[in-house]
């Protein structure tokens, strides 16, 4: 099987998974609110799901290459599908919380799962270094375009209620059944992947952990600390909570929220291609910082605007830039480590992000009880700080291919 077919299978499986995540990001907070949960309880459910994703990422980091990447991805898909069970069967908060953890319920609206971390380790090994950023950019285009369609589908329950008088909560539960089926199908595609995606196929299995160099550990730890700061801000800004913020602040109904987040994810998807284009010209680190910084300033302006239209405009401006650092960050991490170190590097950097998201989202709902717009302001401020520190620490630390290009140009 050619690498291009392997990439196609990964892209397709990721597309199915991300559709469900885009759907969940819009409806989860509103659904739980309609079920009687408070803002703080909603935050705790989202946090539990992200904590579950963090635990799964630890497993991926330590065991995925030994147990098999295909089998690990399949198992993660089964657990993710099981995460829909407490939503379908109307479990109470006390039972919902641990099952959200086990099922890794993702209220972010953006795919940052353990599967996401493992796929980042696999894809760079299937392409050349020159194609790495573009391959990861297209991967993120797939994720965000699918997430956009998932967000659009979130408006189906309200539409069905208006057109045909269908019970709203019952419609939500049908959506959650669809969410489970998407993840089961995604798991089946992972089993179809060839052996070339495995570390074992290169003859390097068993040296992966011991072969992680001191230099790699140093770079990964420094990056992880910065990514944790960024994710503390991101955990305050999950799609589920932002959707809930628009719902409560401006009274935007689920159908319109679905359309809004469809546009959001569409802008995210297009921005990934722009990121690869810009990175080719100014480098990965500069692209990460110079696009991400203004996006946070746009976000922090949202609570102060006088109307729904202005709030939506600034939010969309933010979303047109905020994801440009994703493929460039993934490519940068992959470039700075060896092929057998990529699962370790991707796992650790994604783990710190997931843990930070879980911590931040658990307090986001509590913050909203005291100052409803606090998550937007604090989250944006943390992200600005991250951008400045990242640029200061890594502006002169460039990947090997950028060094080669600099040598040729000089």
ZIWOJO-V950820 format. One record per run of one state. SS is the DSSP state (H for helix, E for strand, L for the rest). FROM is the first residue (numbers start at 0). TO is the last residue. Records with the same first field share a line. If there is no record, write none. Layout:
SS = FROM-TO, FROM-TO
//
This chain:
L = 0-1, 34-37, 67-67, 82-83, 88-91, 102-112, 126-127, 153-154, 164-166, 191-193, 197-197, 202-212, 235-237, 250-252, 282-282, 304-306, 322-322, 335-337, 370-372, 394-398, 409-409
H = 2-33, 38-66, 68-81, 84-87, 92-101, 113-125, 128-152, 155-163, 167-190, 194-196, 198-201, 213-234, 238-249, 253-281, 283-303, 307-321, 323-334, 338-369, 373-393, 399-408
//
